[in-house]
Structures are given as structure tokens and as C-alpha cells.
Amino acid sequence: MCEQSKSTDLHVYFNMKQGNQRLGRIVMALYASEVPKTVENFRRLCTNENNGAGATTGVPLHYKGCPFHRVIPDFMIQGGDFSKKNGTGGESVYGGKFKDENLSATGRLKHQGAGVLSMANSGSNTNGSQFFITLKSTPHLNNKHVVFGRVIEGMEVVREIEKTRVGAQDRPVTEVYIEECGQLPGPPGGGTSSEKEKKRKRSDRDSDSDSDSSDSSSDLERKKKKKKKRKSKKEKKDKKSKKDKKRKDKKDKKE
């Protein structure tokens, strides 16, 4: 398990699209043990578990079809406004806004490196549904925005979005949006589907290696037995030749 991962992490995904072009999948690990309320809000917006309209927006509480409305190269990409789709809307699954959770900026909860998943806000305790993904370290956001996860697969998709052409207010000229989203199944110990596949392949390779090793040992053992058998036959033959020679010498003496 990598340094950034914990067995309590949950995994969700976005299948991204720009215009008619599919960009690929972004998989994110959510830090459920450190910021459970923030993670649950994001997770349910990915899965549409609320299955109904938001209390303040009146639209489904779901990220499907939601755009990344703000792209700033070498800084971050922002999305999550599923109601107005311009950065002025959205709401949490709890109704409206909810309070900041764990702004300690310790351990994994820092804006360190690219791929950090963090809540967008308009000041203290104004978390709704909007979020951003960092494109580099942004330490000036520590203690101001709640970090609740990290991109663990598909960072190349994030970089592709970073390169998109933008217009006024950093909005992509061709809309970049979430075509599908949801939660990935996983064992209690965590791990994405592709990680499990990698482990399975490693296990298969190890099994093949053990099998090859076993076959090699068997071959060696068979060779040893053959060699021993040949040696034994030769010794018997030599012994017989000696006896025959001895008898012949004895006979010659008598004559």
C-alpha cells in the first residue's frame, strides 16, 4: 500500500468528456477516516444516492453532466456546480452549505503536489458541491480549503483538461464535463479495480515462476538419478571384469 493510501479510503471515478470526445477516467481516493462528512457529501454526489432534487437548487444532487467550469493552467481545475454550471450554484447533500471539517493541514490534508482534491468555497464554512483538483502544490490554500482526497489514476486526463483553450472567467471554450460518475467497488483493505488486477497478474507471475522452479528442480532430480544409475552400472561392469580377470589368472597358473 502506498504512503498516500489507507485501508479506510473510498474510491470514486469521473468519466470525462469534452464536446463529443471522451477524455478518459479520473479515479480519486477519498480520505474517509480524516474528513468523513466531506467525503460522504462528495461520494453521494458521485453515486446519486439521494435520488432527488436539492433543497435549495431544486435539481438532482448528482455530478453527472456537471462541467469543469474553471481551468487555470499550473494552478487548478474546478467543477461541481451542477445547478448553474458557472461557479455560482450547487449545494451539498445535507442541504445548502456545511461547515469546514479538519483544516489541520497535517499528514495528507495539505495542498501538496498535483492531484489534490479539495473543496471550493466562498469563505469559512461555505462548503457545498464545488471542488477543485490541484495542478501543483498550493500551500497558500492550507487551512482555508478542506482537502478530502487525491487523484490516484487518470492524472493524464487532468493534464489534458489543463491544456484546454479557455475564454472569459477561465471557462473552457469547448465544455469539459463529467459524462458518468460513481463509486468503485473494493475490498475492506482498499484498492482500485486496476490495482487489484495488477496484484492478480503479479500473483499469476509468481505462481508461474514457482511452477517453473518446481519443473527445473524435477528435471535436475531426474538427471541426478540417471547419472547415479549409469555410475552404478559402470561400477558393476568393472567389478565383473575384475572377477573374470582374476579367475583367468588363477586358471593360467594351474596350467
Secondary structure, 3 states (H helix, E strand, C coil): CCCCCCCCCEEEEEEEEECCEEEEEEEEEECCCCCHHHHHHHHHHHHCCCCCECCCCCCECCCCCCECCEEECCCEEEECCCCCCCCCCCCCCCCCCECCCCCCCCCCCCCCCCCEEEECCCCCCCECCCEEEECCCCHHHCCCCCEEEEEEECHHHHHHHHCCCECHHHCECCCEEEEEEEECCCCCCCCCHHHHHHHHHHHHHHHHHHHHHHHHHHHHHHHHHHHHHHHHHHHHHHHHHHHHHHHHHHHHHHC
